C-alpha cells in the first residue's frame, strides 16, 4: 500500500518552501462518484479550499467531463480547466487550446451509432462531451453489462480513428490522437511558464482513475503523483489518499503549510 499523502504533507510540499502547482481530477477526487454524472456536486468546503489555494499557487482541474460542465461545477475563475481528458483547455488571461477538432465529425457519427446500439439496455446512459462519448453502465443490471460492452466494442471497431478508454463503470471513445492528461499537464507546465521559474516548480497531481495514470507517469521524475483509492493497485503514483474526504483534508493541510 502506498504511504498516505496526509502523513507526508511537508515532504510533498518541499518543507513548505518549494513553489508548487496543483493538478486535480474531479469525479472520485474532488467529488464522490455518483450514480449519475449530473449528481456529482462539489461541496462548498472543497470549493473554499480550492479558492484559497488558487490565491497561492497555480491550480488546474483535468476531467473527463466536458469543459463547460466542470467549469460550471467548480465556478472559480482563477483556475485552469481541462475537459474531455485534456482535449479542451481554458483558463485565465485568455488561455485556450483544443486538440483534435478534426475528429469531431467522427465522434458525431459514433454517437448516433451508440444511441442505436445501446437503446433498450435499461440503466445505460450515453453522455456526449465535445471531444468524447461516454457510455455509463453504473446503473445497468450486472447481467446486461456484457451486452452493453459487446455493443460498444462493435461501434468502436468500426471507428479506428477513435480510441477506446475504460474507466470506473464507463466505456469511452476519444480521438485517436497522441494526447492525454499527461500531455496536457506537460503543455500547461510549459505554457504557464512554470518549469522555468527560479528553482523550478513542483507539480502535484491527484487523481483516481486509469486516465490519470498518464499524468502520474509524466510526473515520476519531476513532481508528485497521488492516487485516490481505498484499495491497493498498480500505479505510477508515489502516495495515496483514500477518498475525496481525505483529498479535502490534504488540500487544507497544503494550504496551511503554505501560509
C-alpha positions in Angstrom: 0.0 0.0 0.0 1.3 3.5 -0.8 2.1 5.8 2.0 -0.7 8.3 2.8 -0.1 11.8 1.5 -1.7 13.1 4.7 1.3 11.8 6.6 3.8 13.5 4.3 2.4 16.9 3.5 5.7 18.8 4.4 7.7 16.3 2.4 5.4 16.7 -0.6 5.5 20.5 -0.3 9.3 20.6 -0.1 9.2 21.6 3.6 6.6 24.2 2.6 9.3 26.2 0.8 9.1 24.9 -2.8 7.0 26.6 -5.4 4.1 24.3 -6.3 1.3 23.8 -8.8 -1.7 21.5 -8.1 -3.5 19.4 -10.8 -6.7 17.6 -9.8 -9.2 15.2 -11.3 -12.9 15.9 -10.5 -15.0 12.8 -10.2 -13.7 10.5 -7.5 -11.2 13.0 -6.4 -12.8 16.3 -5.6 -16.3 14.9 -5.6 -17.5 11.4 -4.7 -18.5 9.1 -7.6 -22.3 9.5 -8.1 -24.8 7.0 -9.6 -25.4 9.6 -12.4 -22.7 12.1 -13.6 -25.0 15.1 -13.1 -25.3 14.2 -9.4 -21.6 14.7 -8.6 -21.7 18.1 -6.9 -18.7 20.0 -5.5 -19.1 20.8 -1.8 -18.8 24.4 -0.6 -16.0 23.4 1.7 -13.9 22.0 -1.1 -14.7 25.0 -3.3 -13.4 27.2 -0.5 -10.1 25.4 -0.1 -9.6 25.4 -3.9 -10.2 29.2 -4.0 -7.7 29.7 -1.1 -5.1 27.5 -2.9 -5.6 29.4 -6.2 -4.5 32.6 -4.5 -1.2 31.0 -3.5 -0.3 28.8 -6.5 -1.4 27.6 -10.0 -4.4 25.2 -9.8 -5.8 23.2 -12.7 -8.6 20.6 -12.9 -8.3 17.9 -15.6 -11.5 16.0 -16.0 -13.2 13.6 -18.3 -16.2 15.9 -18.2 -17.0 18.4 -20.8 -15.1 21.6 -20.3 -18.1 23.8 -19.7 -19.6 21.2 -17.3 -16.6 21.0 -15.0 -16.0 24.8 -15.1 -19.6 25.4 -14.1 -19.5 22.9 -11.3 -16.3 24.4 -9.8 -17.0 28.0 -10.6 -13.6 29.6 -9.8 -12.3 31.9 -12.4 -8.7 31.8 -11.3 -8.4 28.0 -12.0 -7.4 26.4 -15.3 -9.8 23.7 -16.6 -9.1 20.9 -19.0 -12.2 19.0 -20.1 -12.6 15.8 -22.2 -9.4 14.2 -20.6 -7.3 17.3 -21.6 -8.5 17.7 -25.2 -10.3 21.0 -24.3 -8.4 23.6 -22.2 -9.3 27.0 -20.9 -8.1 29.3 -18.2 -7.5 32.9 -17.0 -5.9 35.6 -19.3 -7.3 34.1 -22.5 -5.7 30.6 -22.1 -7.3 28.3 -24.7 -6.4 25.2 -26.6 -8.4 22.5 -28.3 -6.8 19.3 -29.5 -8.0 17.1 -32.5 -11.0 19.2 -33.6 -10.8 17.3 -36.9 -12.2 14.2 -35.1 -15.5 15.9 -34.2 -17.4 14.6 -37.3 -16.2 11.0 -36.4 -17.5 11.5 -32.8 -20.8 12.7 -34.2 -21.2 9.5 -36.3 -20.1 7.2 -33.5 -22.6 8.9 -31.1 -25.5 8.1 -33.4 -24.4 4.5 -33.7 -24.1 4.1 -30.0 -27.5 5.6 -29.4 -29.0 2.9 -31.7 -26.8 0.1 -30.3 -27.5 0.9 -26.6 -31.2 1.7 -27.0 -33.2 -0.7 -24.9 -30.5 -1.5 -22.3 -32.1 -0.4 -19.1 -29.9 1.9 -17.0 -27.4 2.7 -19.8 -26.5 6.4 -20.1 -24.8 7.8 -23.1 -23.1 11.1 -22.4 -21.7 13.2 -25.3 -19.0 15.7 -24.5 -17.4 17.8 -27.1 -14.3 15.6 -27.6 -15.6 12.2 -26.3 -18.6 9.9 -25.9 -19.1 8.1 -22.6 -21.3 5.0 -22.1 -22.0 4.8 -18.4 -23.2 1.4 -17.0 -23.2 2.0 -13.3 -27.0 1.6 -13.2 -27.1 -1.3 -15.7 -28.1 -4.7 -14.4 -25.0 -6.8 -14.0 -26.3 -9.4 -16.4 -26.7 -6.8 -19.1 -23.2 -5.3 -18.8 -21.7 -7.9 -21.2 -24.4 -6.9 -23.8 -23.6 -3.3 -23.4 -19.8 -3.9 -23.7 -20.2 -6.0 -26.8 -22.3 -3.3 -28.4 -19.8 -0.6 -27.5 -16.9 -2.7 -28.8 -18.7 -3.2 -32.1 -19.1 0.5 -32.7 -15.5 1.2 -31.6 -14.2 -1.4 -34.0 -15.9 0.5 -36.9 -14.1 3.7 -35.9 -10.3 3.1 -35.7 -9.9 6.9 -35.8 -11.3 6.9 -32.2 -9.6 5.5 -29.1 -11.4 3.4 -26.5 -10.8 4.2 -22.8 -12.3 2.3 -19.9 -12.9 4.0 -16.6 -15.0 3.3 -13.5 -18.2 1.8 -14.8 -17.8 3.6 -18.1 -16.6 2.9 -21.6 -15.5 6.0 -23.6 -14.4 6.9 -27.1 -11.9 9.8 -27.7 -9.9 11.0 -30.7 -7.1 8.5 -31.5 -4.6 11.3 -31.2 -1.3 11.4 -29.3 -2.8 13.3 -26.4 -3.9 12.5 -22.9 -3.9 14.0 -19.4 -0.2 13.6 -19.1 0.4 15.6 -22.3 -2.0 18.2 -21.1 -0.1 18.6 -17.8 3.2 19.0 -19.7 1.7 21.5 -22.0 0.3 23.5 -19.1 3.7 23.5 -17.3 5.3 24.9 -20.4 2.6 27.3 -21.5 2.2 28.8 -18.0 6.0 29.1 -17.8 6.1 27.1 -14.6 9.2 25.0 -15.2 11.4 28.0 -15.9 10.8 29.7 -12.6 13.7 30.1 -10.3 14.4 26.7 -8.6 11.7 25.0 -10.6 8.2 24.3 -9.6 6.9 21.0 -8.1 3.7 19.8 -9.8 1.3 17.7 -7.7 -1.3 15.6 -9.4 -4.2 14.0 -7.6 -6.5 11.5 -9.4 -8.4 8.3 -9.0 -8.9 6.7 -12.5 -7.0 5.0 -15.2 -6.7 8.1 -17.4 -4.9 9.8 -14.5 -2.1 7.3 -14.8 -0.8 9.2 -17.9 -0.3 12.2 -15.7 1.2 10.1 -12.9 3.8 8.7 -15.3 5.0 12.1 -16.7 5.5 13.4 -13.1 7.6 10.5 -11.8 10.8 12.4 -12.3 9.5 16.0 -12.0 6.7 16.1 -9.4 4.4 14.2 -7.1 1.6 11.8 -8.0 -1.2 10.9 -5.5 -3.7 8.1 -6.2 -7.2 8.4 -4.7 -8.2 4.8 -3.8 -9.1 2.7 -0.8 -7.5 -0.4 -2.4 -4.0 -1.3 -3.3 -3.4 -1.4 -7.1 -0.7 -1.0 -9.7 0.0 2.7 -10.2 2.8 5.2 -11.1 1.7 7.3 -8.1 4.0 7.6 -5.0 1.4 8.4 -2.4 -2.3 7.7 -1.8 -5.5 9.2 -0.3 -8.4 7.0 0.5 -11.3 9.2 -0.8 -12.4 12.8 -1.7 -12.7 13.5 2.1 -9.0 12.8 2.5 -8.3 14.9 -0.6 -10.0 17.8 1.0 -8.0 17.3 4.2 -4.8 17.1 2.2 -5.6 20.3 0.3 -6.4 22.1 3.6 -3.1 20.9 5.1 -1.2 22.0 2.0 -2.9 25.5 2.1 -2.0 25.8 5.8 1.6 24.7 5.1 2.0 27.5 2.5 0.6 30.2 4.7 
